[in-house]
Amino acid sequence: MLRELKKVVEESGKDAQEFQQTANYVIANQFASAYKHGQRKHYLLLESYQEYFDRLFDALGMKLYINENERLAGVLPIQREAFVRLKTDETLFLLVLRQIYEEKVENFEVDNGFVATNTHTILDRFVHLVKREIPSETRFKDILSLFSRHGVIIRGKTYEEDSKNQIINITPVVRLIVTEAYLRQLESFNGTDPDDDDTESNESDVELTSEINQD
């Protein structure tokens, strides 16, 4: 790969560090959006040099994903071992986010692939959907942080009239990691098994990289 890096650097006239920084960013954060401040340069490099990054990530057991319409790029795991175990509340919140996303898209409430909602709406939908109490404030923040790190959401400002209600932008990434098969599986959950606190994903389920550290 060092030989290929040298070749792409010579052909592009760019610094090798640019390619290394972009690769490190995607490995750590999974996705980069051209519409997100600080991520645009990484997206543009991935888009412009897809062949190089495709070979690089393939060697690391990942597949490069690029959607030029939504201006979104990132990596998804190839092997079964790269998938992670998510707690039940995390998987259910992913379902909630996917459902909200699809509803907004159907109503044309979408901006560059992103849809806006807020934490109150997400929590209300969670209670309505799974018939379970909302998690503690600390736990909910942890879940949001997890999704934020992997590009599923972008957290915005809190409302002036309610400091506990935060704007949440759901990104197109939610469609990649919550497939239709996974959606149907989670929709069958009725909240009657609260002791089952782990749900294991598979090839048709959530495709988060193993960068996530789970308890």
C-alpha positions in Angstrom: 0.0 0.0 0.0 3.0 2.3 0.5 3.8 1.9 -3.2 0.2 2.8 -4.1 0.2 5.8 -1.8 3.4 7.0 -3.4 1.9 6.6 -6.9 -1.4 8.5 -6.0 0.6 11.2 -4.4 2.7 11.7 -7.5 -0.3 11.6 -9.8 -2.4 14.0 -7.7 0.3 16.4 -6.6 -1.1 16.3 -3.1 0.7 15.6 0.1 0.7 12.0 1.4 -0.5 13.3 4.8 -3.8 14.4 3.2 -4.5 10.8 2.2 -3.4 9.5 5.5 -5.6 12.0 7.4 -8.7 11.1 5.4 -8.1 7.4 5.8 -7.7 7.8 9.6 -10.8 10.1 9.8 -13.0 7.6 8.1 -11.7 4.6 10.1 -12.4 6.6 13.3 -15.7 8.1 12.3 -17.0 5.7 9.6 -18.6 8.4 7.4 -17.8 11.9 5.9 -20.4 14.3 4.4 -19.7 17.1 2.0 -22.4 19.1 3.8 -20.8 18.8 7.2 -18.2 21.4 8.3 -14.8 19.8 8.7 -15.8 16.7 6.7 -16.0 18.1 3.2 -12.3 17.8 2.5 -12.4 14.2 3.4 -15.4 13.5 1.3 -13.9 15.2 -1.8 -10.7 13.3 -1.5 -12.6 10.0 -1.2 -14.7 10.9 -4.2 -11.8 12.0 -6.3 -9.5 9.0 -5.5 -12.0 6.2 -5.1 -9.8 3.5 -6.7 -7.0 4.1 -4.2 -9.2 4.2 -1.2 -11.2 1.2 -2.3 -8.0 -0.9 -2.4 -6.8 0.6 0.9 -10.0 -0.2 2.8 -10.4 -3.6 1.1 -7.0 -4.5 2.6 -8.4 -3.6 6.0 -11.5 -5.7 5.6 -13.8 -2.8 4.8 -15.7 -1.7 1.7 -15.8 1.9 0.5 -19.2 3.4 0.1 -19.8 6.6 -1.9 -23.1 8.2 -2.7 -22.5 11.2 -5.0 -26.1 12.2 -4.9 -26.2 12.6 -1.2 -22.5 13.6 -1.0 -21.8 10.9 1.5 -18.8 8.6 1.8 -17.5 6.1 4.3 -16.7 2.5 5.0 -18.7 -0.6 6.0 -17.3 -3.9 7.3 -17.0 -6.8 5.0 -16.5 -9.7 7.4 -19.0 -11.0 10.0 -16.4 -10.4 12.7 -16.4 -6.7 12.1 -20.0 -6.4 13.2 -20.8 -5.4 16.8 -23.2 -6.3 19.5 -25.6 -3.5 20.4 -27.7 -3.2 23.4 -31.5 -3.5 22.9 -32.1 0.2 23.7 -29.5 1.2 21.1 -31.0 -1.0 18.4 -34.5 0.3 19.2 -33.4 3.9 19.0 -31.9 3.1 15.6 -35.4 1.9 14.5 -36.9 5.1 15.8 -34.4 7.2 13.9 -35.0 5.3 10.7 -38.7 5.6 11.0 -38.5 9.3 11.6 -36.1 9.7 8.7 -38.4 7.9 6.3 -41.5 9.9 7.3 -39.6 13.1 6.8 -38.4 12.0 3.4 -42.0 11.0 2.3 -43.2 14.5 3.4 -40.3 16.2 1.5 -38.9 17.5 4.7 -35.3 16.7 3.7 -32.3 19.0 3.1 -29.3 17.5 1.3 -30.2 14.1 2.6 -30.6 15.3 6.2 -33.8 15.5 8.2 -34.3 17.5 11.3 -36.0 16.4 14.5 -35.4 16.8 18.2 -34.7 14.7 21.3 -38.2 15.1 22.7 -39.7 13.7 19.5 -37.3 10.8 19.5 -38.1 9.9 23.1 -41.8 10.2 22.5 -41.6 7.9 19.5 -39.5 5.4 21.6 -42.2 5.2 24.2 -45.0 4.9 21.7 -43.2 2.3 19.6 -41.7 -0.2 22.2 -43.9 0.5 25.2 -41.0 1.0 27.5 -39.9 3.8 29.8 -37.4 6.2 28.4 -33.8 5.7 29.5 -32.1 7.9 32.0 -30.8 11.3 30.8 -27.2 10.0 31.1 -28.0 6.8 29.2 -29.8 8.7 26.4 -26.8 11.0 26.0 -24.5 8.0 25.7 -26.7 6.6 23.0 -26.7 9.9 21.1 -22.9 10.1 21.4 -22.6 6.6 20.0 -24.7 7.5 17.0 -23.0 10.8 16.5 -19.6 9.2 16.4 -20.6 7.0 13.6 -22.4 9.7 11.5 -26.0 8.5 12.1 -26.9 11.9 13.6 -25.5 15.4 14.0 -26.4 17.1 17.2 -27.5 20.7 17.0 -28.4 23.5 19.4 -30.9 23.3 22.3 -34.1 25.2 22.1 -34.1 28.6 24.0 -37.5 27.8 25.5 -36.4 24.3 26.6 -32.8 23.6 27.3 -33.4 19.9 27.6 -34.7 19.6 24.0 -31.9 19.4 21.4 -32.1 19.6 17.6 -31.1 16.4 16.0 -30.3 16.0 12.3 -30.6 12.4 11.1 -28.2 11.7 8.2 -28.6 9.3 5.3 -26.2 6.9 7.1 -29.3 5.6 9.0 -30.4 3.9 5.8 -27.1 2.1 5.4 -26.9 0.7 8.9 -30.6 0.0 9.4 -31.6 -2.2 6.4 -35.1 -3.2 5.5 -34.5 -6.6 6.9 -33.3 -5.1 10.2 -36.3 -2.7 10.2 -38.8 -5.6 9.9 -36.9 -7.5 12.7 -37.1 -4.6 15.1 -40.7 -3.8 14.3 -41.7 -7.2 15.7 -40.2 -6.1 19.1 -43.0 -5.4 21.6 -41.0 -4.5 24.7 -41.9 -7.7 26.6 -38.4 -8.9 27.1 -36.5 -6.2 29.0 -34.0 -8.7 30.4 -32.6 -9.4 26.9 -30.1 -6.5 26.9 -28.1 -7.5 23.9 -29.0 -7.8 20.2 -26.4 -9.3 17.9 -26.3 -7.9 14.3 -25.5 -9.9 11.2 -24.9 -9.3 7.5 -28.5 -8.1 7.0 -28.5 -6.0 10.1 -26.5 -3.1 11.5 -23.2 -2.5 9.7 -21.2 -0.4 12.2 -17.4 -0.8 12.2 -15.7 -2.5 15.1 -14.3 0.9 16.2 -17.3 1.0 18.6 -16.3 -0.1 22.1 -19.2 -1.9 23.8 -19.5 -2.9 27.4 
